[in-house]
Amino acid sequence: QVQVVESGGGLVQPGGSLRLSCKASGINTVNKMSWYRQAPGKQRELVAEVGSGGDMKDYANSVKGRFTISRDVGKNTVYLEMTNLKPENTAVYYCNLFARPQPYWGQGTEVTVTS
């Protein structure tokens, strides 16, 4: 059975940092892994993604230079290091991964940035 489990969310002050983790189990080969987020009243949006080898990465313009995505291929785990967090980064962050023939989603981890 496939499981995708995120962790690391929480409450942080503006300017602070958080590290999100997402581990996939029950899957042999994971292709692209991504982080999405959904803020209250807004659509879910792509934050960052990383290719199967861990080298090809892409980011939303709003997080470039502040967020870093990485993955441990052997552990089927993807990370999102978030620095200089802003109140507008408040959202539920979701892990998404593609393992043929379908994508999988985690349950989400909540990030709240407030003073």
Backbone as CSV, one residue per row, in Angstrom:
resi,resn,N_x,N_y,N_z,CA_x,CA_y,CA_z,C_x,C_y,C_z
1,GLN,0.842,-1.183,0.000,0.000,0.000,0.000,0.893,1.254,0.000
2,VAL,0.565,2.180,-0.871,1.352,3.399,-0.996,0.971,4.382,0.111
3,GLN,1.992,4.936,0.751,1.778,5.972,1.751,2.696,7.146,1.463
4,VAL,2.146,8.343,1.586,2.919,9.576,1.411,2.660,10.420,2.652
5,VAL,3.702,10.648,3.441,3.521,11.276,4.742,4.432,12.497,4.867
6,GLU,3.802,13.645,5.078,4.556,14.882,5.285,4.720,15.158,6.772
7,SER,5.740,15.932,7.094,5.961,16.381,8.472,6.778,17.661,8.439
8,GLY,6.831,18.340,9.576,7.691,19.506,9.697,6.989,20.840,9.716
9,GLY,5.690,20.854,9.489,4.977,22.122,9.521,4.870,22.652,10.942
10,GLY,4.390,23.881,11.045,4.234,24.463,12.366,4.043,25.956,12.303
11,LEU,4.154,26.561,13.472,3.990,28.001,13.620,5.368,28.646,13.705
12,VAL,5.576,29.693,12.907,6.873,30.348,12.882,6.676,31.849,12.682
13,GLN,7.592,32.617,13.210,7.525,34.069,13.048,8.070,34.486,11.681
14,PRO,7.646,35.631,11.181,8.223,36.132,9.924,9.746,36.206,10.011
15,GLY,10.397,35.780,8.944,11.852,35.719,8.933,12.413,34.394,9.402
16,GLY,11.567,33.566,9.944,12.007,32.272,10.457,12.142,31.218,9.368
17,SER,12.488,30.015,9.807,12.734,28.911,8.880,12.004,27.655,9.337
18,LEU,11.705,26.815,8.373,11.133,25.496,8.639,11.660,24.529,7.592
19,ARG,11.716,23.266,7.966,12.100,22.217,7.031,10.994,21.176,6.977
20,LEU,10.399,21.041,5.809,9.368,20.040,5.606,9.994,18.761,5.047
21,SER,9.412,17.639,5.440,9.855,16.349,4.925,8.654,15.584,4.402
22,CYS,8.915,14.752,3.412,7.858,13.901,2.862,8.474,12.563,2.489
23,LYS,7.935,11.517,3.077,8.462,10.185,2.793,7.395,9.338,2.126
24,ALA,7.792,8.706,1.034,6.905,7.797,0.317,7.314,6.360,0.619
25,SER,6.323,5.522,0.887,6.592,4.108,1.121,5.625,3.281,0.291
26,GLY,6.016,2.036,0.052,5.177,1.163,-0.757,5.345,1.388,-2.245
27,ILE,6.385,2.162,-2.609,6.656,2.453,-4.021,8.099,2.103,-4.318
28,ASN,8.329,1.429,-5.439,9.697,1.063,-5.785,10.436,2.201,-6.488
29,THR,9.800,2.788,-7.463,10.462,3.815,-8.264,9.627,5.085,-8.269
30,VAL,10.192,6.149,-7.728,9.516,7.436,-7.692,10.178,8.356,-8.704
31,ASN,9.380,8.958,-9.542,9.910,9.886,-10.527,9.971,11.289,-9.907
32,LYS,9.283,12.235,-10.493,9.320,13.602,-9.988,8.657,13.707,-8.619
33,MET,9.225,14.515,-7.754,8.628,14.808,-6.445,8.461,16.319,-6.345
34,SER,7.346,16.732,-5.764,7.013,18.162,-5.763,6.384,18.559,-4.438
35,TRP,6.449,19.850,-4.169,5.712,20.457,-3.068,4.712,21.458,-3.652
36,TYR,3.491,21.353,-3.205,2.440,22.305,-3.541,1.977,22.944,-2.236
37,ARG,1.252,24.029,-2.359,0.639,24.635,-1.178,-0.722,25.215,-1.548
38,GLN,-1.557,25.283,-0.537,-2.876,25.874,-0.725,-3.173,26.780,0.454
39,ALA,-3.247,28.065,0.164,-3.572,29.047,1.182,-5.090,29.153,1.301
40,PRO,-5.579,29.620,2.438,-7.032,29.755,2.618,-7.664,30.592,1.508
41,GLY,-8.686,30.045,0.884,-9.402,30.759,-0.155,-8.711,30.812,-1.495
42,LYS,-7.609,30.102,-1.630,-6.852,30.137,-2.890,-6.697,28.740,-3.468
43,GLN,-6.337,28.712,-4.730,-6.112,27.431,-5.384,-4.756,26.846,-4.981
44,ARG,-4.654,25.547,-5.095,-3.384,24.890,-4.834,-2.387,25.285,-5.918
45,GLU,-1.156,25.562,-5.499,-0.142,25.999,-6.456,1.162,25.242,-6.245
46,LEU,1.916,25.118,-7.321,3.205,24.451,-7.254,4.223,25.374,-6.593
47,VAL,4.967,24.827,-5.652,6.015,25.583,-4.960,7.385,25.218,-5.513
48,ALA,7.654,23.921,-5.595,8.965,23.469,-6.064,8.861,22.018,-6.497
49,GLU,9.739,21.622,-7.398,9.757,20.238,-7.848,11.197,19.821,-8.123
50,VAL,11.417,18.511,-8.029,12.753,17.963,-8.248,12.610,16.682,-9.060
51,GLY,13.532,16.506,-10.002,13.487,15.342,-10.873,13.907,14.059,-10.182
52,SER,13.822,12.972,-10.919,14.053,11.654,-10.338,15.466,11.481,-9.790
53,GLY,16.439,12.149,-10.399,17.820,12.025,-9.955,18.207,12.995,-8.871
54,GLY,17.343,13.954,-8.594,17.612,14.930,-7.554,18.359,16.160,-8.020
55,ASP,18.677,16.226,-9.303,19.462,17.368,-9.768,18.626,18.426,-10.458
56,MET,17.632,18.037,-11.233,16.795,19.004,-11.940,15.739,19.550,-10.988
57,LYS,15.791,20.870,-10.740,14.891,21.498,-9.797,14.248,22.732,-10.414
58,ASP,13.055,23.027,-9.939,12.371,24.222,-10.405,11.557,24.795,-9.246
59,TYR,11.402,26.113,-9.257,10.736,26.797,-8.149,9.737,27.821,-8.672
60,ALA,8.709,28.065,-7.874,7.832,29.199,-8.143,8.645,30.478,-7.954
61,ASN,8.360,31.483,-8.752,9.130,32.729,-8.664,9.087,33.336,-7.265
62,SER,7.968,33.179,-6.599,7.799,33.824,-5.294,8.677,33.223,-4.199
63,VAL,9.241,32.024,-4.433,10.050,31.391,-3.393,11.511,31.236,-3.788
64,LYS,11.853,31.603,-5.003,13.236,31.462,-5.452,14.178,32.243,-4.546
65,GLY,15.252,31.596,-4.165,16.232,32.222,-3.293,15.946,32.041,-1.816
66,ARG,14.724,31.608,-1.481,14.373,31.415,-0.072,14.071,29.958,0.254
67,PHE,13.539,29.209,-0.697,13.194,27.809,-0.493,14.158,26.938,-1.287
68,THR,14.471,25.785,-0.720,15.335,24.824,-1.396,14.710,23.438,-1.306
69,ILE,14.548,22.809,-2.452,14.023,21.451,-2.491,15.177,20.483,-2.689
70,SER,15.098,19.350,-2.033,16.115,18.319,-2.191,15.452,16.967,-1.960
71,ARG,16.136,15.913,-2.370,15.563,14.588,-2.156,16.662,13.580,-1.869
72,ASP,16.273,12.581,-1.104,17.122,11.418,-0.844,16.513,10.286,-1.661
73,VAL,17.135,9.998,-2.793,16.561,9.023,-3.710,16.421,7.660,-3.056
74,GLY,17.406,7.252,-2.323,17.384,5.932,-1.702,16.290,5.777,-0.662
75,LYS,15.897,6.880,-0.049,14.880,6.848,1.003,13.505,7.286,0.495
76,ASN,13.391,7.587,-0.800,12.116,8.087,-1.350,11.582,9.243,-0.512
77,THR,12.452,10.149,-0.164,12.092,11.276,0.695,12.466,12.588,0.011
78,VAL,11.574,13.552,0.122,11.834,14.879,-0.416,11.717,15.889,0.712
79,TYR,12.540,16.906,0.643,12.580,17.943,1.673,12.309,19.310,1.058
80,LEU,11.808,20.210,1.882,11.662,21.598,1.471,12.184,22.463,2.604
81,GLU,13.338,23.064,2.365,13.925,23.975,3.338,13.409,25.370,3.027
82,MET,12.720,25.958,4.001,12.105,27.268,3.800,12.750,28.274,4.739
83,THR,13.298,29.330,4.188,13.935,30.372,4.992,13.273,31.718,4.717
84,ASN,13.541,32.668,5.601,12.973,34.007,5.469,11.474,33.941,5.177
85,LEU,10.773,33.181,5.976,9.344,32.980,5.747,8.560,34.266,5.946
86,LYS,7.508,34.388,5.162,6.656,35.568,5.181,5.219,35.154,5.498
87,PRO,4.422,36.074,6.017,3.030,35.719,6.331,2.287,35.146,5.124
88,GLU,2.615,35.615,3.928,1.930,35.099,2.736,2.323,33.669,2.382
89,ASN,3.300,33.121,3.091,3.653,31.715,2.902,2.776,30.784,3.731
90,THR,1.901,31.368,4.526,0.973,30.560,5.323,0.077,29.744,4.401
91,ALA,0.069,28.437,4.617,-0.698,27.535,3.752,-0.568,26.114,4.276
92,VAL,-1.354,25.243,3.689,-1.130,23.810,3.874,-0.223,23.365,2.728
93,TYR,0.875,22.732,3.090,1.853,22.292,2.097,1.667,20.800,1.839
94,TYR,1.562,20.465,0.572,1.309,19.091,0.162,2.481,18.527,-0.639
95,CYS,2.776,17.304,-0.364,3.778,16.583,-1.139,3.069,15.848,-2.274
96,ASN,3.652,15.910,-3.433,3.128,15.195,-4.595,4.270,14.432,-5.238
97,LEU,3.997,13.212,-5.628,5.022,12.454,-6.336,4.384,11.648,-7.455
98,PHE,5.191,11.380,-8.460,4.698,10.608,-9.587,5.453,9.282,-9.634
99,ALA,4.674,8.223,-9.563,5.223,6.874,-9.691,4.301,6.159,-10.653
100,ARG,4.801,5.879,-11.820,3.947,5.342,-12.882,3.044,4.222,-12.370
101,PRO,1.747,4.271,-12.684,1.184,5.139,-13.704,0.427,6.357,-13.168
102,GLN,0.642,6.727,-11.920,-0.212,7.784,-11.374,0.524,8.655,-10.373
103,PRO,-0.047,9.833,-10.092,0.499,10.681,-9.035,-0.094,10.293,-7.683
104,TYR,0.616,10.664,-6.630,0.157,10.429,-5.269,0.311,11.728,-4.483
105,TRP,-0.609,11.930,-3.541,-0.598,13.111,-2.694,-0.496,12.715,-1.230
106,GLY,0.192,13.558,-0.457,0.165,13.403,0.982,-1.040,14.123,1.555
107,GLN,-1.167,14.046,2.870,-2.332,14.630,3.534,-2.137,16.102,3.836
108,GLY,-0.919,16.600,3.708,-0.631,18.009,3.931,-0.093,18.283,5.320
109,THR,0.729,19.316,5.403,1.242,19.776,6.685,1.089,21.303,6.717
110,GLU,0.588,21.801,7.817,0.220,23.210,7.882,1.392,24.070,8.319
111,VAL,1.584,25.158,7.601,2.610,26.141,7.929,1.917,27.474,8.186
112,THR,2.158,28.034,9.355,1.572,29.326,9.707,2.698,30.288,10.056
113,VAL,2.747,31.392,9.344,3.776,32.409,9.571,3.083,33.652,10.126
114,THR,3.346,33.922,11.401,2.684,35.043,12.047,3.522,35.549,13.216
115,SER,3.390,36.833,13.493,4.095,37.397,14.635,3.194,37.395,15.865
